[in-house]
Amino acid sequence: MNRIIFLIILLISFKTFACDCECVGDCSFKSVSSGSDFVALVKVIEYSDFLDQEIYDYDGKMPLSMTVEVIEKYIGYEKRKKIKIWGDNGMLCRPYIANFEIGKYYLIAPSKIGETSDNGVKGDYDFFSCFTDYLTVDFEKQIAYGEYSRKENQISLQDFVKEIKSINFKKTEWFTNNNNKNFFKSDSITLYKILNEKDEFVKLNNGLIKTEQNKNKDFTTLEFKRNRKLKIIDTNIENWTETEHLGKWKWKFNIEKNELSFYLNKKLYSTFNVVSQERDYINWNDNDKVHFYVLKLEKVKNN
């Protein structure tokens, strides 16, 4: 009798240990995907890397990983058409791979695995059970189901694409390479926005982070005000001096054309078309990451 009780307690403890956490803040798919480095629509192709041990309440060998086909990539630098996603072995905060059906479609915002182990290979992906980083998709109806937001349990793929691709410049700060002090006249520019700017280590190292991402070159900060006013500051990293651009600068973003225009003293100065949107990050210290939203723009000719 004692042995039975012990086994029951062990089983309960084992299941609890698998994911003993809780969500803090907004952990919906909308929130998670908005800051993710990789967001895509995928189709499950096959299971692989099966576990040797039995998993409670599951008949057969539990798959530890699955291969998925990337049907459409919305955010990220991932170039592979097929990627592998790893799941739970009974002691990790991941969903079991058996939760995903072969042949079914999913919206995903997974995390990339940083180190190779028995539970995953560096460069592959996994999910985290303590927040919503995937949704089930009815491909025929083009609708994703699950906790999309705190108020929505489904969203059409069309509406999701509009939201994930939307760009909000109001009350945001971006920076760009301006080593030649002439970036407005360049044919192409790249803008960076720090996503986790409220983290304490980011606040303390803001300037150093910008130079690190900018390959230790001078950079320019652009503050997009709510009233479309624009504050532009050049930073010289050799002596850490800042120089503000003179004149009345303003900005305007055309959502339909995806065009960002700059005005100086009420006259159009230059216009750029947003050609790509990505997420990126750099490692900071041993445990911290700085996450960026990256826009690549090309100048519109004949301004």
N, C-alpha and C positions, 0 to 999 in steps of 0.2 A: 504493500500500500504506500509506504513512504517513498519507494522507488518511482511509483506512478506519479505521485505528487511532485517529486523532484523533476521528473521529465516534463511535466506540465509547466512548472515554473521556469525551467530552462528554455522551453519552447517559447513561452511568453516573453522572456527576457531577450531571446534571440531575435524575435520579431520586433521588439521595441528598440533594440540596439540598431536595427537596420536603418532606422530613420528617426532618431530622437531629436526633433527640431520643430520649430514653428516659424511661420512667416511673420516678419516685422515690416509694416508699411504696406504699400501696394505691390503685391506679388502676382498680379494678373498677367496674362500673355501680352497685353498691350504695353504694360509698363516694362516687362522683361525684354521684349523684342525691341523696344525703342532705344535701349542701351546695349543691345547685343552686337557682337562682332560678326555674326553670321546668322542670317534669317533666310529660310528657303521653304519651298513646297517640295516634298519628297514622296516617293513611293517605295514601300518596303519590298525588297527583292528576295532576300533569303535570311535564314538564321544561321549562326555559326558559333564556334567556341562553346560547346555545351558543358555545363557543370557536371562534375562527377557525383556530388552529393544530391540527395533528394531535397526538394523544397516543399514545405508544408502546404497542403491543399492544392498541389499541382501534380497532375498525372503525367509521368514521363520525365525525360531529362530537360531541365530548364536551359534555354539558350542564354549565353552570356553576352552575345553581340549580334548585331544584324547589319546587313548591307542594304543601303537605300540608294535609289537613283534620284539625283537632283533634277526635278522637273523644271523648276524655275528658281533662280537665285534673286533675292531682293536686296540683300545687304551682304557685303563681305568680299574678301579676296580669294575665296576658295575657287579653284579652277577645275577640280575633279568632277566628273559626271557621276561617279559612284563613291560614296564615303561609308565608313563603318562607324556605328554608334554602339557603345558598350552600356550594359545595364547592371542590375544588382546581382550580387552573389549570395545574398542573404544577410550581409553585414555592411552594406553601403547605403548611403542616402540617394539611391537611384531607383527609378521604376524598373520592374522586371521587364525584360524584353518580350516576354509572352503577352504583355499588354498590347503589343503592336502586331497587327495582323498582316501576314504576307499578302501583297496585292492591294493593300489599302493605302490611302494618301494621308499625309499629315503636314501641318504647318509647324515648323520647328525653329527654335532659337537656342541651340545647344551650346555647351561650353567645350572648348578645345582641350584635350588632354595634354598636360605639359611634360609628363615623364612616363616612360614605358614601365609597366608592371604586369603582374598576372591578371590584372583587371582592366587593362587597356593599353593601347600603343600610342606613343607620342604622335600628335598630329591627327589622331582620330577624335571622336566626340563622345560626350555623355550628357545626360540630363540630371537635374537636381530635384529630388522629390519634394522639397520644401517650398517650391514655388512653381508656377505654371509656365513651362517653357516649350510646350507642344500642344497642339489642338488637333482633333480628328477632323478630317475633311471628307465631305460628300462630293466627290469629283464631278458627278453628273449635275448636281444642283449648284456646284461652285459655292458651297457654304462650309465654313469652319465652325465646329461645335466645341464648347468647353468654356472655361472662365476667360473670355477675351478681355473683359474689364470688370470692375466691381459691379456694374449695372447691366452688362451684356453677356449672355451665354452663347451667342453665335454672331457671326459676321460674314457677309459675302466676301469672296476673294477680291472682287472688284473694289469694294470699299476699303478692304485691308490694304491693298496696294496703294490707294490714294493716301491713306493715313501714314503708312510706313515711308512713303516717298515725299511726304509734305515737308517743307522747310520753313521754319519760323525764325526770322531774323530779329523780330522786335525784342528789345531788352536783352540782347545776347552779345557776347564778346568773342571775337575770332582773332586769329593771328596768321601771318603769312611771311614767307621769305621775302626780304626786301634788301638784300645785300647791295644792290645797285641803286637803291633809293628811287626806283622808277617803276614800281610794280604795276601802276595803273596803265602804263603804256606797253606792258608785256602782252604777247599773244596768248599766253596761258598762265594761270595762277592757281595755287592750291591754298584753300582756306582750312584752318583747323579750329575746332571748338572743343575745349576740355569738357567732357561729360560729367566727370565726378569732381567738379571744381569745389564742391563744399567739403570734401574730405580734408581733414586737418593737415595731412602731409602735403596735399596739393596747395593749400593756402600758404604754407610756409616756404614752398619751393617753386612758386608759380613761374618766376622769371627763369630759373634754371631748367625747369621742365620745358619751357618754350624753346630755349636754346638747344636742349638735348634733341628734341623732335626736329628742330630746324638745322641739325648738323653743325652746331656751333657757329652759326652765321647771324648777322644782324636780322632783326625781325620787326614787323610792324603790327601793332594791335589796332583792331577796328571795333569800336563800340557802337552798335546799332541801337539808337534811342527809339523809344516808343513813338515819338512825334516825327520820325524819319530823319532826325538830325544824326549826323555821323561825326564821331570823334576819332581822329587818326593820329596815332603816336608812334614815331620811329624810336627804336631802342638800339643804341650802340653798345654791344656787349664788351668791347675792349675797356671802356671806362664807365659802363653802366649809366649812360646819360640818355635822357628822353627828350625828344623834340616833337612838339605838336604841329601838325599841318595847319597853316593859316588859311583863313577864308571860311565862308559858310558852306560846309559840306553837307550834302543830303544823300539819301539812298532811296531806291524804289525797287521792289521785287514784283515782277509780272509772273503770277502763278501759272497762267495758261501757257505762256511761252518759255517759262523756266529761265527768265532773264533777270539778272541783277545789274542795275544801273547806278552810276555815281554822278552826282551833280556838284558843281562848284559855282557859287554865287549865281544860282538859278539857271545855269547853263549846263547842258549835258556834257559830261567829261568823258565817260567811257561806259560801255555796256558789255557784260559777259554772259554767256550761256552756260548753265550748269550741265555738264556732260556726264558726271558720275557722282554718286554718293556712296561712301563706304564708312566702315568703322575700323579703327586701328587702336593699338595700345603699345606702351613701352613699360618694361619692368622698372620699378623704382625701389631701391633698397632690396631687401630679401623677400618681403611678403606683399609689397604693394604694387598695384598696377595703375597707370594713368590711361584712361580711355578717351579716345578722340572721335569726333565726328569729322569726316574729311570730305570736302567738296572740291572737285576739280572743275575749273571754269576755262572756257575759251572765249577770246574776244570776238565780239560781233563786228564784222567789217562795215565800213562806210557809215560810221557814226557821225 
